[in-house]
Amino acid sequence: MAYSTLTTAPTSSLLSRVGSAFDAMATRYKQYRMYRETFDGLSALSNRDLADLGLSRSDIKRIAMESARG
């Protein structure tokens, strides 16, 4: 005896896909803004101020990325 089963993956509606795309864009924009604010703030510090924090100029990009990604 043979059995046949037809399964279909649920497809999401166009509106839900568009909504997901906008949510993703909003999240990326928030991350970008956090990155720019952190990067600009640290870049404005003098080398002495950065040294007081235990940082160098080469650390700024990494720290800004970490703060944006959480």
PDB file of N, CA, C and O in Angstrom:
ATOM      1  N   MET A   1       0.832  -1.142   0.000  1.00  0.00           N
ATOM      2  CA  MET A   1       0.000   0.000   0.000  1.00  0.00           C
ATOM      3  C   MET A   1       0.903   1.239   0.000  1.00  0.00           C
ATOM      4  O   MET A   1       1.836   1.313   0.799  1.00  0.00           O
ATOM      5  N   ALA A   2       0.649   2.181  -0.855  1.00  0.00           N
ATOM      6  CA  ALA A   2       1.467   3.390  -0.983  1.00  0.00           C
ATOM      7  C   ALA A   2       0.661   4.599  -0.544  1.00  0.00           C
ATOM      8  O   ALA A   2      -0.542   4.697  -0.781  1.00  0.00           O
ATOM      9  N   TYR A   3       1.354   5.501   0.093  1.00  0.00           N
ATOM     10  CA  TYR A   3       0.726   6.735   0.544  1.00  0.00           C
ATOM     11  C   TYR A   3       1.422   7.919  -0.122  1.00  0.00           C
ATOM     12  O   TYR A   3       2.632   7.898  -0.344  1.00  0.00           O
ATOM     13  N   SER A   4       0.677   8.903  -0.424  1.00  0.00           N
ATOM     14  CA  SER A   4       1.226  10.123  -1.003  1.00  0.00           C
ATOM     15  C   SER A   4       0.763  11.304  -0.150  1.00  0.00           C
ATOM     16  O   SER A   4      -0.418  11.446   0.168  1.00  0.00           O
ATOM     17  N   THR A   5       1.718  12.129   0.202  1.00  0.00           N
ATOM     18  CA  THR A   5       1.391  13.292   1.010  1.00  0.00           C
ATOM     19  C   THR A   5       1.889  14.539   0.279  1.00  0.00           C
ATOM     20  O   THR A   5       3.038  14.611  -0.155  1.00  0.00           O
ATOM     21  N   LEU A   6       1.023  15.482   0.161  1.00  0.00           N
ATOM     22  CA  LEU A   6       1.378  16.736  -0.475  1.00  0.00           C
ATOM     23  C   LEU A   6       1.502  17.792   0.608  1.00  0.00           C
ATOM     24  O   LEU A   6       0.542  18.092   1.318  1.00  0.00           O
ATOM     25  N   THR A   7       2.686  18.345   0.722  1.00  0.00           N
ATOM     26  CA  THR A   7       2.883  19.417   1.697  1.00  0.00           C
ATOM     27  C   THR A   7       3.334  20.661   0.944  1.00  0.00           C
ATOM     28  O   THR A   7       4.128  20.592   0.006  1.00  0.00           O
ATOM     29  N   THR A   8       2.819  21.768   1.370  1.00  0.00           N
ATOM     30  CA  THR A   8       3.235  23.027   0.768  1.00  0.00           C
ATOM     31  C   THR A   8       3.711  23.949   1.872  1.00  0.00           C
ATOM     32  O   THR A   8       3.167  23.964   2.976  1.00  0.00           O
ATOM     33  N   ALA A   9       4.724  24.706   1.554  1.00  0.00           N
ATOM     34  CA  ALA A   9       5.236  25.665   2.521  1.00  0.00           C
ATOM     35  C   ALA A   9       4.305  26.863   2.547  1.00  0.00           C
ATOM     36  O   ALA A   9       3.850  27.330   1.503  1.00  0.00           O
ATOM     37  N   PRO A  10       4.029  27.349   3.722  1.00  0.00           N
ATOM     38  CA  PRO A  10       3.164  28.533   3.789  1.00  0.00           C
ATOM     39  C   PRO A  10       3.879  29.723   3.151  1.00  0.00           C
ATOM     40  O   PRO A  10       5.031  30.016   3.470  1.00  0.00           O
ATOM     41  N   THR A  11       3.201  30.376   2.279  1.00  0.00           N
ATOM     42  CA  THR A  11       3.791  31.549   1.638  1.00  0.00           C
ATOM     43  C   THR A  11       3.292  32.788   2.357  1.00  0.00           C
ATOM     44  O   THR A  11       2.129  32.876   2.751  1.00  0.00           O
ATOM     45  N   SER A  12       4.172  33.717   2.515  1.00  0.00           N
ATOM     46  CA  SER A  12       3.773  34.945   3.172  1.00  0.00           C
ATOM     47  C   SER A  12       3.213  35.915   2.136  1.00  0.00           C
ATOM     48  O   SER A  12       3.587  35.885   0.964  1.00  0.00           O
ATOM     49  N   SER A  13       2.350  36.736   2.578  1.00  0.00           N
ATOM     50  CA  SER A  13       1.723  37.678   1.663  1.00  0.00           C
ATOM     51  C   SER A  13       2.712  38.759   1.267  1.00  0.00           C
ATOM     52  O   SER A  13       3.733  38.960   1.926  1.00  0.00           O
ATOM     53  N   LEU A  14       2.406  39.428   0.219  1.00  0.00           N
ATOM     54  CA  LEU A  14       3.263  40.501  -0.260  1.00  0.00           C
ATOM     55  C   LEU A  14       3.397  41.593   0.790  1.00  0.00           C
ATOM     56  O   LEU A  14       4.481  42.144   0.984  1.00  0.00           O
ATOM     57  N   LEU A  15       2.308  41.905   1.462  1.00  0.00           N
ATOM     58  CA  LEU A  15       2.356  42.954   2.483  1.00  0.00           C
ATOM     59  C   LEU A  15       3.255  42.582   3.654  1.00  0.00           C
ATOM     60  O   LEU A  15       3.958  43.438   4.191  1.00  0.00           O
ATOM     61  N   SER A  16       3.239  41.326   4.050  1.00  0.00           N
ATOM     62  CA  SER A  16       4.096  40.934   5.168  1.00  0.00           C
ATOM     63  C   SER A  16       5.568  40.950   4.751  1.00  0.00           C
ATOM     64  O   SER A  16       6.434  41.283   5.560  1.00  0.00           O
ATOM     65  N   ARG A  17       5.858  40.597   3.506  1.00  0.00           N
ATOM     66  CA  ARG A  17       7.237  40.653   3.022  1.00  0.00           C
ATOM     67  C   ARG A  17       7.713  42.103   2.924  1.00  0.00           C
ATOM     68  O   ARG A  17       8.854  42.405   3.274  1.00  0.00           O
ATOM     69  N   VAL A  18       6.854  42.991   2.455  1.00  0.00           N
ATOM     70  CA  VAL A  18       7.206  44.408   2.382  1.00  0.00           C
ATOM     71  C   VAL A  18       7.413  44.960   3.789  1.00  0.00           C
ATOM     72  O   VAL A  18       8.358  45.710   4.035  1.00  0.00           O
ATOM     73  N   GLY A  19       6.532  44.588   4.704  1.00  0.00           N
ATOM     74  CA  GLY A  19       6.679  45.019   6.092  1.00  0.00           C
ATOM     75  C   GLY A  19       7.981  44.529   6.701  1.00  0.00           C
ATOM     76  O   GLY A  19       8.644  45.268   7.429  1.00  0.00           O
ATOM     77  N   SER A  20       8.349  43.296   6.412  1.00  0.00           N
ATOM     78  CA  SER A  20       9.611  42.748   6.925  1.00  0.00           C
ATOM     79  C   SER A  20      10.800  43.504   6.339  1.00  0.00           C
ATOM     80  O   SER A  20      11.783  43.767   7.032  1.00  0.00           O
ATOM     81  N   ALA A  21      10.702  43.845   5.070  1.00  0.00           N
ATOM     82  CA  ALA A  21      11.786  44.593   4.432  1.00  0.00           C
ATOM     83  C   ALA A  21      11.939  45.967   5.080  1.00  0.00           C
ATOM     84  O   ALA A  21      13.062  46.410   5.320  1.00  0.00           O
ATOM     85  N   PHE A  22      10.820  46.650   5.370  1.00  0.00           N
ATOM     86  CA  PHE A  22      10.899  47.949   6.025  1.00  0.00           C
ATOM     87  C   PHE A  22      11.433  47.822   7.448  1.00  0.00           C
ATOM     88  O   PHE A  22      12.186  48.684   7.902  1.00  0.00           O
ATOM     89  N   ASP A  23      11.059  46.779   8.146  1.00  0.00           N
ATOM     90  CA  ASP A  23      11.588  46.553   9.492  1.00  0.00           C
ATOM     91  C   ASP A  23      13.102  46.354   9.452  1.00  0.00           C
ATOM     92  O   ASP A  23      13.829  46.892  10.287  1.00  0.00           O
ATOM     93  N   ALA A  24      13.566  45.580   8.477  1.00  0.00           N
ATOM     94  CA  ALA A  24      15.000  45.337   8.326  1.00  0.00           C
ATOM     95  C   ALA A  24      15.733  46.637   8.000  1.00  0.00           C
ATOM     96  O   ALA A  24      16.811  46.897   8.534  1.00  0.00           O
ATOM     97  N   MET A  25      15.148  47.448   7.127  1.00  0.00           N
ATOM     98  CA  MET A  25      15.780  48.724   6.784  1.00  0.00           C
ATOM     99  C   MET A  25      15.818  49.662   7.986  1.00  0.00           C
ATOM    100  O   MET A  25      16.803  50.373   8.189  1.00  0.00           O
ATOM    101  N   ALA A  26      14.762  49.669   8.776  1.00  0.00           N
ATOM    102  CA  ALA A  26      14.732  50.523   9.966  1.00  0.00           C
ATOM    103  C   ALA A  26      15.796  50.085  10.968  1.00  0.00           C
ATOM    104  O   ALA A  26      16.465  50.923  11.573  1.00  0.00           O
ATOM    105  N   THR A  27      15.950  48.796  11.140  1.00  0.00           N
ATOM    106  CA  THR A  27      16.963  48.275  12.054  1.00  0.00           C
ATOM    107  C   THR A  27      18.359  48.650  11.579  1.00  0.00           C
ATOM    108  O   THR A  27      19.193  49.092  12.370  1.00  0.00           O
ATOM    109  N   ARG A  28      18.615  48.471  10.271  1.00  0.00           N
ATOM    110  CA  ARG A  28      19.926  48.821   9.722  1.00  0.00           C
ATOM    111  C   ARG A  28      20.200  50.318   9.872  1.00  0.00           C
ATOM    112  O   ARG A  28      21.333  50.706  10.157  1.00  0.00           O
ATOM    113  N   TYR A  29      19.189  51.158   9.687  1.00  0.00           N
ATOM    114  CA  TYR A  29      19.376  52.599   9.820  1.00  0.00           C
ATOM    115  C   TYR A  29      19.707  52.971  11.269  1.00  0.00           C
ATOM    116  O   TYR A  29      20.572  53.812  11.513  1.00  0.00           O
ATOM    117  N   LYS A  30      19.024  52.349  12.221  1.00  0.00           N
ATOM    118  CA  LYS A  30      19.309  52.608  13.630  1.00  0.00           C
ATOM    119  C   LYS A  30      20.737  52.194  13.979  1.00  0.00           C
ATOM    120  O   LYS A  30      21.433  52.890  14.718  1.00  0.00           O
ATOM    121  N   GLN A  31      21.163  51.050  13.437  1.00  0.00           N
ATOM    122  CA  GLN A  31      22.531  50.595  13.669  1.00  0.00           C
ATOM    123  C   GLN A  31      23.537  51.576  13.054  1.00  0.00           C
ATOM    124  O   GLN A  31      24.564  51.882  13.659  1.00  0.00           O
ATOM    125  N   TYR A  32      23.233  52.058  11.859  1.00  0.00           N
ATOM    126  CA  TYR A  32      24.117  53.012  11.196  1.00  0.00           C
ATOM    127  C   TYR A  32      24.225  54.305  12.002  1.00  0.00           C
ATOM    128  O   TYR A  32      25.321  54.837  12.180  1.00  0.00           O
ATOM    129  N   ARG A  33      23.097  54.809  12.487  1.00  0.00           N
ATOM    130  CA  ARG A  33      23.110  56.037  13.281  1.00  0.00           C
ATOM    131  C   ARG A  33      23.932  55.854  14.554  1.00  0.00           C
ATOM    132  O   ARG A  33      24.707  56.737  14.922  1.00  0.00           O
ATOM    133  N   MET A  34      23.771  54.717  15.228  1.00  0.00           N
ATOM    134  CA  MET A  34      24.547  54.444  16.438  1.00  0.00           C
ATOM    135  C   MET A  34      26.042  54.377  16.103  1.00  0.00           C
ATOM    136  O   MET A  34      26.869  54.904  16.846  1.00  0.00           O
ATOM    137  N   TYR A  35      26.383  53.735  14.995  1.00  0.00           N
ATOM    138  CA  TYR A  35      27.775  53.646  14.550  1.00  0.00           C
ATOM    139  C   TYR A  35      28.340  55.048  14.319  1.00  0.00           C
ATOM    140  O   TYR A  35      29.418  55.371  14.819  1.00  0.00           O
ATOM    141  N   ARG A  36      27.615  55.887  13.560  1.00  0.00           N
ATOM    142  CA  ARG A  36      28.106  57.232  13.228  1.00  0.00           C
ATOM    143  C   ARG A  36      28.259  58.089  14.480  1.00  0.00           C
ATOM    144  O   ARG A  36      29.248  58.809  14.617  1.00  0.00           O
ATOM    145  N   GLU A  37      27.294  58.022  15.392  1.00  0.00           N
ATOM    146  CA  GLU A  37      27.384  58.811  16.611  1.00  0.00           C
ATOM    147  C   GLU A  37      28.593  58.403  17.450  1.00  0.00           C
ATOM    148  O   GLU A  37      29.316  59.258  17.963  1.00  0.00           O
ATOM    149  N   THR A  38      28.807  57.111  17.585  1.00  0.00           N
ATOM    150  CA  THR A  38      29.947  56.615  18.357  1.00  0.00           C
ATOM    151  C   THR A  38      31.252  56.966  17.665  1.00  0.00           C
ATOM    152  O   THR A  38      32.189  57.453  18.298  1.00  0.00           O
ATOM    153  N   PHE A  39      31.311  56.718  16.360  1.00  0.00           N
ATOM    154  CA  PHE A  39      32.520  57.002  15.594  1.00  0.00           C
ATOM    155  C   PHE A  39      32.868  58.485  15.651  1.00  0.00           C
ATOM    156  O   PHE A  39      34.014  58.846  15.918  1.00  0.00           O
ATOM    157  N   ASP A  40      31.892  59.336  15.403  1.00  0.00           N
ATOM    158  CA  ASP A  40      32.128  60.781  15.420  1.00  0.00           C
ATOM    159  C   ASP A  40      32.526  61.270  16.805  1.00  0.00           C
ATOM    160  O   ASP A  40      33.417  62.108  16.942  1.00  0.00           O
ATOM    161  N   GLY A  41      31.867  60.749  17.825  1.00  0.00           N
ATOM    162  CA  GLY A  41      32.191  61.155  19.195  1.00  0.00           C
ATOM    163  C   GLY A  41      33.607  60.780  19.584  1.00  0.00           C
ATOM    164  O   GLY A  41      34.327  61.597  20.159  1.00  0.00           O
ATOM    165  N   LEU A  42      34.017  59.560  19.281  1.00  0.00           N
ATOM    166  CA  LEU A  42      35.374  59.130  19.617  1.00  0.00           C
ATOM    167  C   LEU A  42      36.411  59.828  18.744  1.00  0.00           C
ATOM    168  O   LEU A  42      37.510  60.128  19.209  1.00  0.00           O
ATOM    169  N   SER A  43      36.076  60.087  17.500  1.00  0.00           N
ATOM    170  CA  SER A  43      37.015  60.760  16.601  1.00  0.00           C
ATOM    171  C   SER A  43      37.282  62.192  17.037  1.00  0.00           C
ATOM    172  O   SER A  43      38.353  62.734  16.763  1.00  0.00           O
ATOM    173  N   ALA A  44      36.328  62.805  17.707  1.00  0.00           N
ATOM    174  CA  ALA A  44      36.483  64.183  18.154  1.00  0.00           C
ATOM    175  C   ALA A  44      37.430  64.296  19.353  1.00  0.00           C
ATOM    176  O   ALA A  44      37.914  65.385  19.662  1.00  0.00           O
ATOM    177  N   LEU A  45      37.690  63.184  20.019  1.00  0.00           N
ATOM    178  CA  LEU A  45      38.577  63.214  21.182  1.00  0.00           C
ATOM    179  C   LEU A  45      40.031  63.358  20.751  1.00  0.00           C
ATOM    180  O   LEU A  45      40.418  62.926  19.665  1.00  0.00           O
ATOM    181  N   SER A  46      40.814  63.962  21.606  1.00  0.00           N
ATOM    182  CA  SER A  46      42.251  64.078  21.326  1.00  0.00           C
ATOM    183  C   SER A  46      42.923  62.728  21.578  1.00  0.00           C
ATOM    184  O   SER A  46      42.338  61.833  22.188  1.00  0.00           O
ATOM    185  N   ASN A  47      44.150  62.601  21.102  1.00  0.00           N
ATOM    186  CA  ASN A  47      44.893  61.361  21.332  1.00  0.00           C
ATOM    187  C   ASN A  47      45.110  61.126  22.830  1.00  0.00           C
ATOM    188  O   ASN A  47      45.108  59.984  23.290  1.00  0.00           O
ATOM    189  N   ARG A  48      45.292  62.193  23.572  1.00  0.00           N
ATOM    190  CA  ARG A  48      45.492  62.062  25.019  1.00  0.00           C
ATOM    191  C   ARG A  48      44.212  61.562  25.688  1.00  0.00           C
ATOM    192  O   ARG A  48      44.266  60.693  26.559  1.00  0.00           O
ATOM    193  N   ASP A  49      43.062  62.106  25.285  1.00  0.00           N
ATOM    194  CA  ASP A  49      41.790  61.644  25.851  1.00  0.00           C
ATOM    195  C   ASP A  49      41.554  60.173  25.522  1.00  0.00           C
ATOM    196  O   ASP A  49      41.105  59.406  26.374  1.00  0.00           O
ATOM    197  N   LEU A  50      41.855  59.787  24.300  1.00  0.00           N
ATOM    198  CA  LEU A  50      41.701  58.375  23.912  1.00  0.00           C
ATOM    199  C   LEU A  50      42.633  57.493  24.745  1.00  0.00           C
ATOM    200  O   LEU A  50      42.241  56.413  25.188  1.00  0.00           O
ATOM    201  N   ALA A  51      43.858  57.953  24.953  1.00  0.00           N
ATOM    202  CA  ALA A  51      44.816  57.186  25.761  1.00  0.00           C
ATOM    203  C   ALA A  51      44.323  57.042  27.194  1.00  0.00           C
ATOM    204  O   ALA A  51      44.519  56.000  27.820  1.00  0.00           O
ATOM    205  N   ASP A  52      43.687  58.082  27.711  1.00  0.00           N
ATOM    206  CA  ASP A  52      43.121  58.009  29.068  1.00  0.00           C
ATOM    207  C   ASP A  52      42.045  56.932  29.154  1.00  0.00           C
ATOM    208  O   ASP A  52      41.852  56.319  30.204  1.00  0.00           O
ATOM    209  N   LEU A  53      41.348  56.707  28.047  1.00  0.00           N
ATOM    210  CA  LEU A  53      40.320  55.657  28.004  1.00  0.00           C
ATOM    211  C   LEU A  53      40.906  54.288  27.662  1.00  0.00           C
ATOM    212  O   LEU A  53      40.192  53.286  27.645  1.00  0.00           O
ATOM    213  N   GLY A  54      42.198  54.255  27.392  1.00  0.00           N
ATOM    214  CA  GLY A  54      42.848  53.003  27.027  1.00  0.00           C
ATOM    215  C   GLY A  54      42.616  52.635  25.578  1.00  0.00           C
ATOM    216  O   GLY A  54      42.632  51.456  25.222  1.00  0.00           O
ATOM    217  N   LEU A  55      42.400  53.638  24.736  1.00  0.00           N
ATOM    218  CA  LEU A  55      42.115  53.406  23.321  1.00  0.00           C
ATOM    219  C   LEU A  55      43.132  54.109  22.441  1.00  0.00           C
ATOM    220  O   LEU A  55      43.819  55.036  22.870  1.00  0.00           O
ATOM    221  N   SER A  56      43.212  53.650  21.213  1.00  0.00           N
ATOM    222  CA  SER A  56      44.001  54.359  20.209  1.00  0.00           C
ATOM    223  C   SER A  56      43.077  54.653  19.034  1.00  0.00           C
ATOM    224  O   SER A  56      41.961  54.137  18.973  1.00  0.00           O
ATOM    225  N   ARG A  57      43.532  55.466  18.119  1.00  0.00           N
ATOM    226  CA  ARG A  57      42.711  55.820  16.962  1.00  0.00           C
ATOM    227  C   ARG A  57      42.320  54.591  16.148  1.00  0.00           C
ATOM    228  O   ARG A  57      41.249  54.562  15.542  1.00  0.00           O
ATOM    229  N   SER A  58      43.171  53.593  16.130  1.00  0.00           N
ATOM    230  CA  SER A  58      42.868  52.389  15.350  1.00  0.00           C
ATOM    231  C   SER A  58      41.741  51.564  15.973  1.00  0.00           C
ATOM    232  O   SER A  58      41.188  50.689  15.307  1.00  0.00           O
ATOM    233  N   ASP A  59      41.393  51.821  17.220  1.00  0.00           N
ATOM    234  CA  ASP A  59      40.310  51.100  17.896  1.00  0.00           C
ATOM    235  C   ASP A  59      38.935  51.700  17.637  1.00  0.00           C
ATOM    236  O   ASP A  59      37.922  51.054  17.903  1.00  0.00           O
ATOM    237  N   ILE A  60      38.883  52.927  17.123  1.00  0.00           N
ATOM    238  CA  ILE A  60      37.612  53.646  17.014  1.00  0.00           C
ATOM    239  C   ILE A  60      36.602  52.909  16.140  1.00  0.00           C
ATOM    240  O   ILE A  60      35.446  52.757  16.534  1.00  0.00           O
ATOM    241  N   LYS A  61      37.012  52.457  14.982  1.00  0.00           N
ATOM    242  CA  LYS A  61      36.075  51.791  14.069  1.00  0.00           C
ATOM    243  C   LYS A  61      35.508  50.512  14.701  1.00  0.00           C
ATOM    244  O   LYS A  61      34.308  50.250  14.614  1.00  0.00           O
ATOM    245  N   ARG A  62      36.373  49.725  15.332  1.00  0.00           N
ATOM    246  CA  ARG A  62      35.931  48.471  15.957  1.00  0.00           C
ATOM    247  C   ARG A  62      34.936  48.741  17.081  1.00  0.00           C
ATOM    248  O   ARG A  62      33.916  48.059  17.190  1.00  0.00           O
ATOM    249  N   ILE A  63      35.228  49.717  17.900  1.00  0.00           N
ATOM    250  CA  ILE A  63      34.352  50.038  19.019  1.00  0.00           C
ATOM    251  C   ILE A  63      33.012  50.563  18.520  1.00  0.00           C
ATOM    252  O   ILE A  63      31.966  50.218  19.069  1.00  0.00           O
ATOM    253  N   ALA A  64      33.039  51.388  17.490  1.00  0.00           N
ATOM    254  CA  ALA A  64      31.792  51.910  16.914  1.00  0.00           C
ATOM    255  C   ALA A  64      30.946  50.767  16.344  1.00  0.00           C
ATOM    256  O   ALA A  64      29.726  50.750  16.506  1.00  0.00           O
ATOM    257  N   MET A  65      31.596  49.823  15.684  1.00  0.00           N
ATOM    258  CA  MET A  65      30.863  48.658  15.142  1.00  0.00           C
ATOM    259  C   MET A  65      30.252  47.831  16.263  1.00  0.00           C
ATOM    260  O   MET A  65      29.103  47.400  16.160  1.00  0.00           O
ATOM    261  N   GLU A  66      31.000  47.607  17.321  1.00  0.00           N
ATOM    262  CA  GLU A  66      30.497  46.827  18.450  1.00  0.00           C
ATOM    263  C   GLU A  66      29.307  47.516  19.118  1.00  0.00           C
ATOM    264  O   GLU A  66      28.345  46.857  19.513  1.00  0.00           O
ATOM    265  N   SER A  67      29.374  48.832  19.241  1.00  0.00           N
ATOM    266  CA  SER A  67      28.279  49.540  19.886  1.00  0.00           C
ATOM    267  C   SER A  67      27.017  49.505  19.018  1.00  0.00           C
ATOM    268  O   SER A  67      25.904  49.463  19.542  1.00  0.00           O
ATOM    269  N   ALA A  68      27.189  49.522  17.709  1.00  0.00           N
ATOM    270  CA  ALA A  68      26.038  49.499  16.808  1.00  0.00           C
ATOM    271  C   ALA A  68      25.385  48.116  16.758  1.00  0.00           C
ATOM    272  O   ALA A  68      24.163  48.007  16.663  1.00  0.00           O
ATOM    273  N   ARG A  69      26.179  47.090  16.821  1.00  0.00           N
ATOM    274  CA  ARG A  69      25.659  45.724  16.719  1.00  0.00           C
ATOM    275  C   ARG A  69      25.155  45.184  18.049  1.00  0.00           C
ATOM    276  O   ARG A  69      24.395  44.217  18.095  1.00  0.00           O
ATOM    277  N   GLY A  70      25.580  45.809  19.104  1.00  0.00           N
ATOM    278  CA  GLY A  70      25.095  45.408  20.419  1.00  0.00           C
ATOM    279  C   GLY A  70      25.842  44.305  20.968  1.00  0.00           C
ATOM    280  O   GLY A  70      25.551  43.852  22.076  1.00  0.00           O
TER     281      GLY A  70
END
